[in-house]
Structures are given as C-alpha cells and as structure tokens.
Amino acid sequence: MTDLIQTTSAPVDPGFPVFDPDKLLRNVLGIEPEPLPDFDPPALTPMRVPLREATVGLLVSCGAYFPDQPRLRQHSDLSYRLLPRERDLDDVLFGHMTPIRAFALADPNVAYPRDTMLDLERDGVIGRYAANAVSMVGSISQFDELATEVAPRVVEEFQAMGVDLVLVVPFCPQCHVAFGVLARAIENRGIPTTSITTLYKQATYLKPPRASFLDFPLGCPAGRPRAKTQQREIVKAALEFAEQAESDWELKRLPFQWDADGSRDWEDLVADVYRLDNAIRGSVLANAAAHTQVLGGGNEREFAVRCAC
C-alpha cells in the first residue's frame, strides 16, 4: 500500500479504514455535516533553508492559553494568544470546549506539542523552535475574515520570529476546515506550512499544504497521551515530509498506530467521549448552530483568489 496519496480535484477513496466524522455528527450529536469545500491544490512556497537549520513555528487550534491571558471564546473567536516557548505546560489551559479536549487535559503535547518541538530542537532535527506558538480556538466559520484578516496578522507574528516553516495542528472537525483555510492563506503569503490531520476526508477536500494524515483519534494530532517517543516520531515525520514535499499536492500517510495490534476500538472511544460529556456536548451543539457561513458550493476557486488561499 502506498504511503503517498495523491489527489487532483476530487477526493479519493483511501483504500483503507479511516475515521468518519460524519457518522459521529449524525449518530451521536444528531447534526447533519456541513458540505466541505473542494479546493484546487495549493501552490507551495519553497522552504528557504534545510529543516535542520529552520526556525519552526507552531499554530494550534485547541485554544491553549495561560491563566494570565484573556480566555479564548468557545467559537467564532478570531483572536489568538501567543504561547511563550519557556512557559511550563503544567499551567496551560484550553479554551476549546470540544469533548475531545480530554486527551489534551491528560497530556497537552497531543494538541500543543511544545515539549516535542523542544526535543526536536535539542536533537538537531530542526534549527530552532520559535519564540512563541500561535493559539486559537479553531471552531470558526468566518472564513473570509480568517483568510483576509487573521492570516496576515499571524504571518506578521511568524515573520517577526524569523520562522521558516509553520506546523499547523488542527483539533476538532471544524478546526480541520478553518485551519485548512488558514494554512493555505499563510502559505500563499510567503511562509511554508505543514499540517498534521486526523481527518482524511477534510484533508482531501481542503488540501492544506504539505499535509500528513495520522490515523488517530480526534484531539490527538501529535500523538497518544504520555507516549513521548511516539509523539516525537510523529511530529518529526511530518516535518521531514514538509522538507521533501514536491509541487504536486500529496497527503502523506504517517505509519503509526494508536494500538500496537492495529485495533480500531479507539473509534468507539471517541464516540463515547462525545456521548458521555453532556455539558460539553451541549456546547458542541450550540457551536454547530453558530457555524452558518458555508464555504463551498462551487465557489471555491473564487474564494481562493479573493482570500489569497
């Protein structure tokens, strides 16, 4: 089975099992999924330096923030927080109220891989981890504003830090759409990006630049909680793919399994997390109702031109 899955304009059947978020929305939450935009492949901004010399920035959608920072809203918040690389993860909080935040509460590195990035810096895999990560709650549907207002500000932040490559880490299903748009807009403004996605369908539609697919539960784009060695290898593989990626859009299938025996029982675990957390489940339903701006419907190309993504 090939490790590189190439698409042109239409998403393809992967030929292997993948998690279907639409079933989660319908069967657990009673929500009909919004249609996804089917973007053309993005133009890639070349990396200026080898990965071992690159300053790598981190863009996360889990809503990580620190107690002395204003809290991020649960949805439709176009603001962001800067997370200093030296701040201890014991203090980090999460503004994203999706049920899958349970994984990040157990180990922040699964969604905000600060320790992993510092390890890769120490090992010489990357030149330097940037001074600050950029954190948002990715439950956003104001796509025009995200691409035309937020992306330029985020680019300025990363440019001021001398960033050569941005690792984009989406969290929930809506994060995968919003941060797919944001990654494309950042790339088109001159900074290379690479994403780790846990949703195959969303990745093949949005086509974020240099995307890697990790067949793990939602909420764990950077590895299994407390599995430090695995987390390092996952992020390392995604960053190395970014350096090797060519001009044709490809989705890199990362060769990691949640369970050593290949069991997919974790799919039921994700559904149970949504089903059992009633308070947060209610916020998910409320957030879904707030996402009224639909991106797609055949206007993807016009949107991409207008929004520089």
Secondary structure, DSSP 4 states (H G I P E B T S, - for coil): --SEEE-SSS----SS----HHHHIIIII--PPPPPP-PPPPPPPPPSS-GGG-EEEEEE-B-EE-TTSPPPPSSS----EEEETTS-GGG-EE----TTHHHHHH-GGGTS-HHHHHHHHHTTSSSEE-SEEEE-B-----HHHIIIIIHHHHHHHHHHTT-SEEEEE--SHHHHHHHHHHHHHHHHTT--EEEEES-HHHHHHH--TTEEE--S-TT-TT-STT-HHHHHHHHHHHHHHHHH--SS-EEEE----SSTT---THHHHHHHHHHH-HHHHHHHHHHHHH------TT-HHHHHHHTT-
